[in-house]
Amino acid sequence: MGKCLSARGIKAPTAQLNVSFRKPMKIGAQYELEFGLPGRFQVDLYAVSHKTGQQGTMQFDEQKYEVRWALADWGKIWGNPALHAEWKAESGAPDHFEGKLLLGGEITSRWHWGSNLVWEHELAGGKENSNEWTTGVSYTLKDSRFGI
């Protein structure tokens, strides 16, 4: 879903753990640091690690850099459009560039929607392109702190 821009300043760092128990087992961890900047800009930095199977250790083998810019303050334009650019560098794989149009907003009290138009380009190797459209709806259960 579309992601709001952070308020000015540094947002608390976040971590995400992904585990796939299919053989071979895969584990990934992603660490993110967000910077809300003036002019409706946001910069995000990511460090990502991966591990396949039970042998060896997890390695930081991927870095991602994102910049988002909201076309206007929240609620001023329908869909709250923001432009997103991302550079992904992964060890042993070609770098990727990704551009997105992020849209989202409130449907009614406690109901929200988001939709992303995505274009991704592999910068070396086969130089493949990927086009995606994602969309979703969420419901806030209590006080904007817990939702599904």
C-alpha positions as CSV (number, residue, x, y, z in Angstrom):
1,M,0.0,0.0,0.0
2,G,1.0,3.6,-0.3
3,K,3.2,4.9,2.4
4,C,2.7,8.3,4.0
5,L,5.7,10.6,4.2
6,S,7.3,11.0,7.7
7,A,7.2,14.2,9.6
8,R,10.4,16.2,9.7
9,G,13.2,14.6,11.6
10,I,14.5,11.1,12.0
11,K,11.9,8.4,12.6
12,A,12.7,5.6,15.0
13,P,14.7,2.9,13.2
14,T,12.7,-0.2,12.2
15,A,13.6,-3.8,11.7
16,Q,11.8,-6.6,9.8
17,L,12.5,-10.3,9.9
18,N,11.3,-12.6,7.1
19,V,11.5,-16.4,7.4
20,S,10.5,-19.0,4.7
21,F,10.4,-22.6,6.1
22,R,10.2,-24.1,2.6
23,K,13.4,-26.1,1.7
24,P,15.9,-24.6,1.6
25,M,14.9,-22.4,4.5
26,K,15.5,-18.7,3.8
27,I,15.9,-15.9,6.4
28,G,16.1,-12.2,5.7
29,A,16.4,-9.1,7.9
30,Q,15.8,-5.5,6.8
31,Y,16.8,-2.5,8.9
32,E,15.4,1.0,7.9
33,L,16.1,4.5,8.9
34,E,13.8,7.3,7.7
35,F,14.5,11.0,7.5
36,G,11.6,13.5,7.1
37,L,12.9,16.6,5.3
38,P,11.5,20.0,4.5
39,G,9.5,20.5,1.3
40,R,7.5,17.2,1.6
41,F,10.7,15.1,1.0
42,Q,11.6,11.9,2.7
43,V,14.8,9.8,2.5
44,D,15.0,6.2,3.6
45,L,18.2,4.1,4.0
46,Y,18.0,0.3,4.2
47,A,20.5,-2.5,5.1
48,V,19.3,-6.0,4.2
49,S,20.8,-9.4,5.1
50,H,19.9,-12.8,3.6
51,K,20.7,-16.4,4.5
52,T,19.7,-19.6,2.7
53,G,19.9,-23.0,4.4
54,Q,21.2,-23.8,7.9
55,Q,24.9,-23.4,7.2
56,G,26.9,-20.2,7.5
57,T,26.0,-16.8,8.9
58,M,23.7,-14.0,7.7
59,Q,25.4,-11.4,5.6
60,F,24.5,-7.8,4.9
61,D,24.4,-8.2,1.1
62,E,21.9,-5.5,0.0
63,Q,21.5,-1.8,0.4
64,K,18.5,0.3,-0.7
65,Y,18.2,4.1,-0.9
66,E,14.8,5.7,-1.4
67,V,13.6,9.3,-1.9
68,R,9.9,10.2,-1.8
69,W,8.3,13.6,-2.6
70,A,4.7,14.4,-2.0
71,L,3.2,16.7,-4.7
72,A,1.2,18.6,-2.0
73,D,0.4,18.6,1.7
74,W,-1.8,15.6,2.8
75,G,-5.4,16.1,1.8
76,K,-4.9,18.9,-0.7
77,I,-4.9,16.7,-3.9
78,W,-7.1,13.6,-4.4
79,G,-5.1,10.4,-3.7
80,N,-2.3,12.4,-1.9
81,P,0.2,11.6,-4.8
82,A,3.8,11.1,-4.0
83,L,6.7,10.2,-6.3
84,H,9.2,7.5,-5.2
85,A,12.6,6.7,-6.5
86,E,14.7,3.7,-5.2
87,W,18.2,2.4,-6.0
88,K,18.9,-1.2,-4.9
89,A,22.4,-2.6,-4.8
90,E,22.6,-6.4,-4.0
91,S,25.9,-8.3,-3.9
92,G,26.3,-10.7,-6.8
93,A,23.3,-9.2,-8.7
94,P,22.8,-6.2,-11.0
95,D,21.7,-2.9,-9.4
96,H,18.0,-2.0,-9.9
97,F,16.2,1.4,-10.2
98,E,12.6,1.6,-9.2
99,G,10.1,4.4,-9.8
100,K,6.6,4.6,-8.2
101,L,3.6,6.7,-8.1
102,L,2.1,6.3,-4.6
103,L,-1.5,7.1,-3.9
104,G,-3.6,6.7,-0.8
105,G,-6.1,8.2,1.6
106,E,-9.0,7.8,3.9
107,I,-12.2,6.2,2.6
108,T,-14.2,6.9,5.7
109,S,-13.4,6.9,9.4
110,R,-10.9,4.2,10.2
111,W,-10.9,2.8,6.6
112,H,-7.9,3.6,4.4
113,W,-6.7,2.7,0.9
114,G,-3.5,2.7,-1.0
115,S,-2.3,2.0,-4.5
116,N,1.1,2.0,-6.2
117,L,2.1,2.1,-9.9
118,V,5.6,0.6,-10.1
119,W,8.3,0.5,-12.8
120,E,11.5,-1.3,-12.0
121,H,14.6,-1.6,-14.3
122,E,17.6,-3.9,-14.0
123,L,20.7,-1.7,-14.7
124,A,23.0,-4.5,-16.0
125,G,22.7,-8.2,-17.1
126,G,19.4,-8.7,-19.0
127,K,18.3,-5.1,-18.3
128,E,14.8,-6.4,-17.7
129,N,11.8,-4.2,-16.8
130,S,9.0,-4.9,-14.5
131,N,5.7,-3.1,-14.3
132,E,3.3,-3.6,-11.4
133,W,0.2,-2.2,-9.8
134,T,-0.5,-2.9,-6.2
135,T,-3.5,-1.9,-4.2
136,G,-5.0,-2.5,-0.7
137,V,-7.4,-1.5,1.9
138,S,-6.8,-1.3,5.7
139,Y,-9.0,-0.8,8.8
140,T,-7.8,0.8,12.0
141,L,-9.0,-1.1,15.0
142,K,-8.2,1.3,17.8
143,D,-6.8,4.8,18.1
144,S,-4.7,4.6,15.0
145,R,-2.4,2.3,16.9
146,F,-3.5,-1.1,15.8
147,G,-4.9,-2.0,12.3
148,I,-5.3,-4.9,9.8
